[in-house]
Amino acid sequence: MQDVSQIQKENIGKAIGVSVSPKISHTIALAGLAKHYFGAGIPMYLGGALGYLLGANITVDPNKKNEIIRGIFDSQKNINNVTGDNDFDDNGSVNGIMSSSDLVNHTYNKYPFTGKWAEFVGQPSINFHAMIYGRPKQGKSILAVQLAQYLSENFGKVLYIASEEGFSVTLQKKVSEFAMDNPNLDFANYRDFKQIKEALHVRKYKFVFIDSVNFIKITPEDVEDLKSANKGTAFITIQQATKNGNFRGSQEFAHNCDMVIRVEAGQASHQGRFQEPSEMAVFDKPEENTNKKAPTNMGANVPSTQMELFSDDDFTESNF
């Protein structure tokens, strides 16, 4: 890609060109050239006068002017998508204002999910926020790792913050099962909000998983802070659930999300902005999929399956 600073300089030049009359822009341009090559004073004055005379005879085609303006806006939006700058908001508006015609014709930036993920959550915006929650040993972390694998293989760099497990044997098993030799998928064992914020300031990711927000003890405001500082990044936050199945923490977590996914007994249920309510089995093998309620004694009667392999061994109902 052409140097961003050079593109911005060209955009500024184009903006000046369409915002002032030709005789003024030519006066400034030729006066500057004369000063550069022949010095200030009379040469600069003569150059400016010549520019004024030349510009006075030039008329600007309104259609050409509008075409240049649209080109400047499109160029700047492309720069913002790369750098994460936010002169334009996520809908392409300036300062929160968008005309009705622009709204009708606007093309939203979204991920073209396919297959089971498209059926489950639709095609989310590039900076979506999803929340995954569930009780221990229900499959929420497995679903999260599966999604991380899909995103990293198809759309770009992913950071999975495994705060609860850290760099452990159970995390190694998950990676071996779902994301072997994947250069786009990084893992971190950060245990506090400051570490996450500093890491994302140094290196940009398209997707960030936080497993879990309860363990790190970050607030809805902390999550919004991360989203604000990383405009082009999608966040997937994983949360623990209470004994009755509700997610732990403030209701603001759900209110600020684009999609909420509950996992129970290997079955994921979704509600969100990009797809109607839907369900999806977490495990690939038919014999490992179940719609039954979890047994009262969690884990005691669960067969030797992926659910057992990737259960939250260190977290039982007594821990909550």
C-alpha positions as CSV (number, residue, x, y, z in Angstrom):
1,M,0.0,0.0,0.0
2,Q,1.2,3.5,-0.8
3,D,2.6,5.4,2.3
4,V,-0.3,6.6,4.4
5,S,1.2,10.0,5.0
6,Q,1.7,10.6,1.3
7,I,-1.9,9.7,0.6
8,Q,-3.1,12.1,3.2
9,K,-1.0,14.9,1.8
10,E,-2.5,14.2,-1.7
11,N,-6.0,14.3,-0.2
12,I,-5.3,17.6,1.5
13,G,-4.1,19.0,-1.8
14,K,-7.2,17.8,-3.6
15,A,-9.4,19.2,-0.9
16,I,-7.8,22.6,-1.2
17,G,-8.1,22.4,-5.0
18,V,-11.9,21.9,-4.9
19,S,-12.6,24.2,-1.9
20,V,-11.1,27.4,-3.3
21,S,-11.5,29.1,-6.7
22,P,-9.0,28.2,-9.5
23,K,-7.6,31.7,-9.6
24,I,-6.7,31.6,-5.9
25,S,-5.3,28.0,-6.0
26,H,-3.2,28.9,-9.1
27,T,-2.0,32.1,-7.4
28,I,-0.7,30.2,-4.4
29,A,0.8,27.4,-6.4
30,L,2.8,29.6,-8.9
31,A,3.8,32.1,-6.2
32,G,5.3,29.1,-4.2
33,L,7.1,27.8,-7.2
34,A,8.6,31.2,-8.1
35,K,9.8,31.6,-4.5
36,H,11.3,28.2,-4.5
37,Y,13.3,28.7,-7.7
38,F,13.9,32.4,-7.9
39,G,13.4,33.7,-4.4
40,A,10.9,35.9,-2.6
41,G,10.0,39.5,-3.5
42,I,9.4,40.4,-7.2
43,P,9.7,36.8,-8.6
44,M,7.2,35.6,-6.1
45,Y,4.9,38.5,-6.8
46,L,5.1,37.9,-10.6
47,G,4.5,34.1,-10.2
48,G,1.4,34.8,-8.1
49,A,0.1,37.3,-10.7
50,L,0.6,34.9,-13.5
51,G,-1.2,32.2,-11.5
52,Y,-4.2,34.5,-10.9
53,L,-4.5,35.3,-14.6
54,L,-4.3,31.7,-15.6
55,G,-6.8,30.6,-12.9
56,A,-9.3,33.3,-13.8
57,N,-9.9,31.6,-17.2
58,I,-10.6,28.1,-15.7
59,T,-14.1,26.9,-14.9
60,V,-14.6,23.8,-12.7
61,D,-17.0,21.1,-13.8
62,P,-19.4,20.4,-10.9
63,N,-19.5,16.7,-11.7
64,K,-15.7,16.5,-11.7
65,K,-15.6,18.4,-8.4
66,N,-18.1,15.9,-6.8
67,E,-16.1,13.0,-8.1
68,I,-12.9,14.3,-6.5
69,I,-14.7,14.9,-3.2
70,R,-16.1,11.3,-3.2
71,G,-12.6,10.0,-4.0
72,I,-11.1,11.9,-1.0
73,F,-13.8,10.4,1.3
74,D,-13.3,6.9,0.0
75,S,-9.5,7.2,0.3
76,Q,-9.7,8.4,3.9
77,K,-12.1,5.6,4.9
78,N,-9.6,3.1,3.5
79,I,-6.9,4.7,5.6
80,N,-9.0,4.6,8.7
81,N,-9.7,0.8,8.2
82,V,-6.0,0.2,8.1
83,T,-4.9,2.5,10.9
84,G,-7.9,2.3,13.2
85,D,-8.4,6.2,13.1
86,N,-12.0,7.3,13.7
87,D,-12.7,10.5,11.9
88,F,-15.4,8.4,10.3
89,D,-17.6,6.2,12.6
90,D,-18.3,2.5,12.0
91,N,-21.2,3.4,9.6
92,G,-19.1,5.7,7.5
93,S,-20.6,8.9,8.8
94,V,-18.7,12.0,9.8
95,N,-19.2,13.3,13.4
96,G,-22.3,11.0,13.8
97,I,-24.2,12.5,10.9
98,M,-25.2,10.6,7.7
99,S,-27.5,11.7,5.0
100,S,-30.5,9.5,4.1
101,S,-29.1,8.9,0.6
102,D,-25.7,7.9,2.0
103,L,-27.4,5.6,4.5
104,V,-29.4,3.8,1.8
105,N,-26.3,3.4,-0.4
106,H,-23.7,2.7,2.3
107,T,-21.8,-0.6,2.1
108,Y,-21.1,-1.9,5.5
109,N,-17.8,-3.6,6.3
110,K,-18.6,-7.1,7.5
111,Y,-17.0,-10.6,7.6
112,P,-18.4,-13.0,5.0
113,F,-18.9,-15.9,7.3
114,T,-19.8,-19.2,5.5
115,G,-21.1,-22.6,6.5
116,K,-22.2,-23.3,10.0
117,W,-20.9,-20.0,11.4
118,A,-22.9,-18.0,8.9
119,E,-26.0,-20.0,9.8
120,F,-25.3,-19.5,13.5
121,V,-24.4,-15.8,13.8
122,G,-24.8,-14.4,10.3
123,Q,-22.2,-12.0,8.8
124,P,-21.1,-9.7,11.6
125,S,-19.5,-6.2,11.3
126,I,-15.7,-6.0,11.4
127,N,-15.7,-4.7,15.0
128,F,-18.4,-7.0,16.4
129,H,-18.6,-7.9,20.1
130,A,-19.8,-11.3,21.1
131,M,-20.3,-12.7,24.5
132,I,-20.1,-16.5,25.2
133,Y,-21.2,-17.7,28.6
134,G,-22.1,-21.0,30.4
135,R,-21.5,-23.1,33.5
136,P,-18.4,-25.2,33.9
137,K,-18.0,-28.3,31.7
138,Q,-20.8,-27.2,29.3
139,G,-18.5,-26.5,26.3
140,K,-18.2,-22.7,26.2
141,S,-14.4,-22.7,26.0
142,I,-14.5,-25.3,23.3
143,L,-16.9,-23.2,21.2
144,A,-14.6,-20.2,21.8
145,V,-11.5,-22.0,20.5
146,Q,-13.4,-23.4,17.5
147,L,-14.5,-19.9,16.6
148,A,-10.9,-18.6,17.1
149,Q,-9.7,-21.3,14.7
150,Y,-12.3,-20.3,12.1
151,L,-11.5,-16.6,12.3
152,S,-7.7,-17.1,12.2
153,E,-7.8,-19.4,9.2
154,N,-10.1,-17.1,7.2
155,F,-9.9,-13.5,8.3
156,G,-6.7,-12.6,10.1
157,K,-4.7,-12.5,13.3
158,V,-6.4,-13.6,16.6
159,L,-5.3,-13.2,20.2
160,Y,-6.8,-15.7,22.6
161,I,-6.2,-14.6,26.2
162,A,-6.5,-17.7,28.3
163,S,-6.5,-16.0,31.7
164,E,-8.1,-18.9,33.7
165,E,-6.0,-21.8,32.2
166,G,-2.8,-20.0,31.4
167,F,-0.2,-22.0,29.5
168,S,-1.4,-25.3,30.8
169,V,-1.9,-28.9,29.7
170,T,-5.6,-28.3,29.1
171,L,-4.9,-25.3,26.9
172,Q,-2.4,-27.4,25.0
173,K,-5.0,-30.1,24.4
174,K,-7.5,-27.6,23.0
175,V,-4.9,-26.1,20.7
176,S,-3.8,-29.6,19.5
177,E,-7.4,-30.6,18.9
178,F,-8.7,-27.5,17.1
179,A,-5.8,-25.1,16.0
180,M,-2.6,-27.0,15.3
181,D,0.2,-25.1,13.5
182,N,-1.9,-21.9,13.0
183,P,0.4,-18.9,12.5
184,N,-2.5,-16.5,12.8
185,L,-3.6,-17.6,16.3
186,D,-1.7,-16.4,19.3
187,F,-2.3,-17.2,23.0
188,A,-1.6,-15.1,26.1
189,N,-1.8,-15.8,29.8
190,Y,-2.5,-12.2,30.9
191,R,-4.1,-11.9,34.3
192,D,-5.1,-8.3,34.4
193,F,-6.6,-5.5,32.3
194,K,-3.5,-3.4,32.1
195,Q,-1.5,-6.2,30.4
196,I,-4.2,-6.6,27.8
197,K,-4.5,-2.9,27.1
198,E,-0.7,-2.5,26.7
199,A,-0.4,-5.6,24.5
200,L,-3.1,-4.3,22.1
201,H,-1.4,-1.0,22.0
202,V,1.9,-2.6,20.8
203,R,0.4,-5.1,18.4
204,K,-2.8,-5.0,16.4
205,Y,-5.2,-8.0,16.1
206,K,-8.4,-8.4,14.2
207,F,-9.9,-10.5,16.9
208,V,-9.4,-10.7,20.6
209,F,-10.8,-13.4,22.9
210,I,-10.8,-12.8,26.7
211,D,-11.4,-16.0,28.7
212,S,-12.7,-15.0,31.1
213,V,-13.7,-11.5,32.0
214,N,-14.8,-12.8,35.5
215,F,-11.4,-14.2,36.2
216,I,-9.5,-11.0,35.2
217,K,-12.2,-9.0,37.0
218,I,-12.6,-6.4,34.2
219,T,-15.7,-4.3,34.1
220,P,-18.1,-3.4,31.2
221,E,-16.3,0.0,31.1
222,D,-13.0,-1.7,30.7
223,V,-14.3,-3.7,27.7
224,E,-15.6,-0.5,26.2
225,D,-12.3,1.1,26.7
226,L,-10.6,-1.7,24.8
227,K,-13.1,-1.4,22.0
228,S,-12.7,2.4,21.8
229,A,-8.9,2.1,21.6
230,N,-9.0,-0.7,18.9
231,K,-11.6,0.4,16.4
232,G,-10.9,-2.3,13.8
233,T,-10.9,-5.2,16.3
234,A,-13.7,-7.6,17.1
235,F,-13.9,-8.7,20.8
236,I,-15.2,-12.1,22.0
237,T,-15.6,-12.1,25.8
238,I,-16.2,-15.4,27.7
239,Q,-18.0,-15.3,31.0
240,Q,-18.9,-17.7,33.7
241,A,-22.5,-18.5,34.6
242,T,-24.3,-18.9,37.9
243,K,-25.9,-22.2,39.1
244,N,-29.2,-21.2,37.4
245,G,-27.5,-20.6,34.1
246,N,-27.4,-16.8,34.0
247,F,-24.1,-15.1,33.1
248,R,-22.1,-13.5,35.9
249,G,-21.6,-9.8,36.1
250,S,-23.4,-6.6,35.1
251,Q,-26.2,-6.6,32.6
252,E,-24.2,-4.0,30.7
253,F,-22.1,-6.8,29.3
254,A,-25.0,-8.1,27.4
255,H,-26.4,-4.7,26.5
256,N,-23.1,-3.7,24.9
257,C,-22.8,-6.8,22.8
258,D,-23.8,-7.5,19.2
259,M,-24.4,-11.1,20.0
260,V,-24.9,-13.3,23.1
261,I,-24.2,-17.0,23.0
262,R,-25.2,-19.4,25.8
263,V,-23.6,-22.8,25.9
264,E,-25.3,-25.6,27.9
265,A,-24.6,-29.4,27.6
266,G,-22.7,-29.0,24.4
267,Q,-25.5,-26.9,22.7
268,A,-24.9,-23.2,21.8
269,S,-27.9,-20.8,21.6
270,H,-27.4,-17.5,19.9
271,Q,-29.2,-14.2,19.9
272,G,-27.8,-11.2,18.0
273,R,-28.0,-8.4,15.6
274,F,-26.7,-10.1,12.5
275,Q,-28.9,-13.3,12.5
276,E,-32.2,-14.5,13.9
277,P,-32.0,-16.6,17.1
278,S,-30.3,-19.9,16.3
279,E,-28.7,-23.0,17.8
280,M,-25.6,-25.0,17.0
281,A,-24.0,-28.2,18.4
282,V,-20.6,-27.6,19.9
283,F,-19.1,-31.0,19.2
284,D,-18.5,-32.3,15.7
285,K,-19.3,-36.0,16.2
286,P,-23.1,-36.9,16.4
287,E,-22.6,-39.1,19.4
288,E,-21.0,-36.1,21.3
289,N,-23.9,-33.8,20.6
290,T,-26.7,-33.7,23.1
291,N,-29.7,-31.5,23.9
292,K,-30.2,-33.0,27.3
293,K,-29.9,-31.1,30.5
294,A,-26.5,-31.4,32.3
295,P,-26.4,-34.0,35.1
296,T,-26.9,-32.8,38.6
297,N,-23.5,-34.1,39.6
298,M,-21.4,-32.2,37.0
299,G,-19.0,-34.6,35.3
300,A,-19.8,-37.7,37.3
301,N,-21.7,-39.4,34.5
302,V,-20.3,-37.6,31.5
303,P,-18.7,-40.1,29.0
304,S,-15.1,-39.8,27.8
305,T,-15.6,-37.2,25.1
306,Q,-14.4,-33.8,24.0
307,M,-16.6,-32.3,26.7
308,E,-14.7,-34.2,29.3
309,L,-11.4,-33.6,27.7
310,F,-11.8,-29.8,27.7
311,S,-13.9,-29.4,30.9
312,D,-13.0,-26.7,33.4
313,D,-11.1,-29.1,35.6
314,D,-10.1,-26.3,38.1
315,F,-13.6,-24.9,38.4
316,T,-16.5,-26.6,40.0
317,E,-19.8,-25.3,41.3
318,S,-18.3,-25.0,44.8
319,N,-15.9,-22.4,43.4
320,F,-18.6,-19.9,42.6
